Amino acid sequence: MGVESTKHIGVFDSGVGGLSVLMALQSRRPEMRYTYFADSLHAPYGSLDAKTLLAYSERIVSFLQSQGAELIVVACNTLTTELIGELRSRFELPFVGIEPAVKPAAAQSLNKRIGVLATERTLKSAGYRSTCQLYAANVTLVERVGTGLVEAIEHLPWTSEELREQIKYFTDEFRLHDIDTLVLGCTHYPLVEPLFCELLGESVKVLSAAEAVAKRVEQLTPNTEGSQPELRLYTSGSAEHLAQLVERLSFTQLKSVSHLEL
């Protein structure tokens, strides 16, 4: 059976950030079965060495495969840029990764001034630099490392003033540079996209890559006849915390939220 007949998709990230990708996937393919693993215990991945990241990723992919996943979505920019090739060589499964939406941002920007907010590791990665050279050579990129934001989104209430002030620090910086487009280059950031939009104003378009990933998966899986929709969430962190976050998001067919250490 080829990838086009996939009925079960596994998704994972260093924490809750990949939920932004999962929402886009479920919106386009609501009839699918999904298993999601949030490795919140080890978040953020950007501070870990490649050997450790590969070990964690292999355990998670093996678990998702044991649950019946036939296609894996790596909902983490750091893992995609550094390790997706290695994962493809180690597993007989199709993988779909994610990278900052620089290409569509460059095409859509009117004043050719684009902000990119991402982890330091993503901004320094060869994959990201190559994308910029190919698609953003004629635009001004205002790149900033979102120091502390992943941890804040993982642990703070999304309506808290503390989180708002952290995001405002970055949006104020981008406003000084007169950008008209902001790329959210980490899957955690779109979870609080309304805050970015509010603080930047209507003149700045905010983009993430979640929709592009969902569209790619949709293209790869045209035959979903016989699928049984279901969503199961696992986390190496607090299942109670994950369940509270999920209540705010638009998921369907949720069967369980469980703690699991691999």
C-alpha positions in Angstrom: 0.0 0.0 0.0 1.5 3.3 -1.1 1.6 6.7 0.7 -1.4 7.8 -1.3 -3.6 5.4 0.7 -2.4 6.5 4.1 -5.1 6.4 6.8 -3.0 7.2 9.9 -0.6 10.1 10.3 1.9 10.5 13.2 3.0 14.0 14.2 5.6 15.1 16.7 7.4 18.2 18.0 9.5 19.2 21.0 6.4 20.2 22.8 3.0 21.7 22.1 4.1 23.8 19.1 3.2 21.1 16.6 -0.4 21.4 17.6 -0.5 24.4 15.2 0.4 22.0 12.4 -1.9 19.3 13.7 -4.8 21.8 13.5 -4.0 22.6 9.9 -3.8 18.9 9.1 -7.1 18.1 10.7 -8.7 21.0 8.9 -7.7 19.6 5.5 -8.0 15.9 6.3 -10.6 15.6 9.1 -11.3 12.0 8.1 -7.8 10.8 9.0 -6.5 9.1 12.2 -3.8 11.1 14.0 -1.4 10.3 16.8 0.6 13.3 18.2 3.6 13.2 20.5 4.6 16.3 22.4 8.1 15.9 23.8 7.6 18.7 26.4 10.0 17.0 28.8 12.9 17.8 26.5 11.7 21.1 25.1 13.2 23.3 23.6 15.1 21.1 21.1 17.2 24.1 19.9 19.5 23.7 22.9 20.3 20.0 22.4 23.1 18.5 20.3 22.3 16.6 17.1 23.1 13.1 18.6 20.7 13.6 21.5 18.0 15.0 19.1 18.4 12.0 16.8 18.0 9.6 19.8 14.8 11.3 21.0 13.4 11.5 17.5 14.1 7.8 16.8 12.2 6.8 19.9 9.3 8.9 19.0 9.1 7.8 15.4 9.3 4.2 16.5 6.4 4.7 19.0 4.3 6.4 16.3 5.0 3.6 13.9 4.1 1.0 16.6 0.7 2.8 16.9 0.1 2.3 13.2 1.3 5.6 11.7 2.0 5.3 8.0 3.3 8.9 7.4 5.3 11.0 9.8 5.0 14.8 10.0 8.1 16.4 11.7 6.4 19.5 13.1 9.7 21.1 14.2 11.8 23.4 12.2 15.0 22.4 14.0 14.5 18.7 13.4 13.5 19.3 9.8 16.6 21.3 8.9 19.1 19.1 10.7 17.7 15.5 10.9 14.9 14.7 8.6 17.3 13.2 6.0 18.8 10.9 8.7 15.3 9.9 9.8 14.3 9.0 6.2 17.3 6.8 6.0 16.5 4.9 9.2 12.8 4.3 8.7 10.8 2.9 5.8 8.2 5.6 6.2 7.5 8.8 4.3 8.3 12.0 6.2 7.0 15.5 5.7 8.9 18.3 7.4 8.5 22.0 8.0 10.6 25.1 7.3 10.0 28.9 7.8 7.6 30.4 5.2 10.3 32.6 3.7 9.3 31.8 0.1 5.7 32.9 0.3 6.6 35.8 2.4 9.1 37.1 -0.2 6.4 36.7 -2.9 3.7 38.5 -0.9 5.7 41.3 0.7 5.0 44.7 -1.0 7.8 46.7 0.6 10.2 43.8 0.5 11.0 44.0 4.2 10.3 40.8 6.0 10.7 39.8 9.7 11.7 36.3 10.6 11.3 35.1 14.2 12.8 31.7 14.9 15.2 29.8 17.1 18.9 30.5 16.7 19.5 27.0 15.4 16.9 27.4 12.6 18.3 30.8 11.6 21.9 29.4 11.4 20.9 26.2 9.6 22.1 25.4 6.1 18.5 24.6 5.0 17.2 28.0 6.1 20.1 29.9 4.6 19.7 28.1 1.3 16.0 28.9 1.2 16.8 32.6 1.8 19.4 32.6 -1.0 17.0 31.0 -3.4 13.8 32.9 -2.7 14.6 36.0 -0.7 17.8 37.4 -2.3 16.0 40.6 -3.3 14.3 41.4 0.1 15.5 42.7 3.4 15.3 40.1 6.1 15.0 41.3 9.7 15.9 38.1 11.6 15.5 37.8 15.3 16.0 34.9 17.7 12.8 34.3 19.8 14.8 33.8 23.0 12.5 32.4 25.8 9.4 32.3 23.7 9.1 28.5 23.3 9.4 28.1 27.1 6.8 30.9 27.7 4.3 29.4 25.3 4.8 25.9 26.8 4.3 27.1 30.4 2.5 30.5 30.6 -1.2 31.1 30.1 -1.7 32.4 26.6 -3.8 35.3 27.9 -1.2 36.3 30.5 0.3 39.8 30.6 3.8 38.2 31.0 3.5 36.4 27.7 2.0 39.4 26.0 5.0 41.6 27.1 7.5 39.0 25.8 5.8 39.0 22.4 5.6 42.8 22.4 9.3 43.0 22.9 9.8 41.4 19.5 6.9 43.1 17.7 8.2 46.5 18.8 11.5 45.6 17.3 10.0 44.5 14.0 7.9 47.6 13.8 11.0 49.8 14.1 12.2 48.1 10.9 9.0 48.8 8.9 8.3 45.2 8.0 5.1 44.4 6.2 5.3 40.6 6.6 6.4 38.5 9.6 7.4 34.8 9.3 6.7 32.8 12.5 9.6 30.4 12.1 8.8 28.0 15.0 5.7 25.9 15.3 5.1 27.2 18.9 4.6 30.8 17.7 1.4 30.3 15.6 -0.4 29.1 18.8 -0.4 32.7 19.9 -0.7 34.3 16.4 -3.6 36.5 17.5 -1.2 38.3 19.9 1.3 38.9 17.1 -1.4 40.2 14.8 -2.9 42.5 17.5 0.5 44.0 18.4 1.7 44.4 14.9 -1.5 45.8 13.5 -3.3 45.2 10.2 -0.5 46.6 8.1 1.7 43.5 8.8 0.8 40.1 7.4 1.7 37.2 9.7 2.7 33.9 8.1 3.5 30.4 9.3 4.2 27.2 7.4 1.5 25.0 9.0 -0.9 25.4 6.1 1.8 24.5 3.6 2.6 21.3 5.5 -1.1 20.4 5.6 -1.4 21.0 1.9 1.6 18.8 1.1 0.1 16.0 3.2 -3.2 16.4 1.4 -1.4 16.1 -2.0 0.4 13.0 -0.8 -2.7 11.2 0.5 -5.5 11.6 -2.2 -7.2 8.3 -1.3 -8.6 8.4 2.2 -11.5 6.1 1.6 -12.1 3.8 4.6 -10.3 6.1 7.1 -11.6 6.2 10.6 -11.2 9.7 12.2 -9.5 9.7 15.6 -7.1 11.8 17.5 -4.8 10.6 20.3 -2.4 12.9 22.0 0.7 11.9 24.0 3.2 14.0 26.0 6.4 13.4 27.9 5.3 16.3 30.1 2.0 16.9 31.9 -1.0 15.4 30.3 -3.2 17.7 32.4 -1.5 20.7 31.1 -1.7 19.5 27.5 -5.4 18.7 27.9 -6.0 22.3 29.2 -4.2 23.8 26.1 -6.1 21.5 23.7 -9.5 22.8 25.1 -8.7 26.2 23.6 -8.1 24.8 20.1 -10.4 23.5 17.4 -9.7 19.7 17.4 -12.3 17.1 16.6 -12.5 13.3 17.3 -10.2 13.6 20.4 -10.1 10.2 22.2 -7.4 10.6 24.8 -4.6 12.8 26.2 -1.9 10.7 27.9 1.5 11.0 29.6 4.2 8.8 28.1 8.0 8.7 28.6 9.9 6.9 25.9 
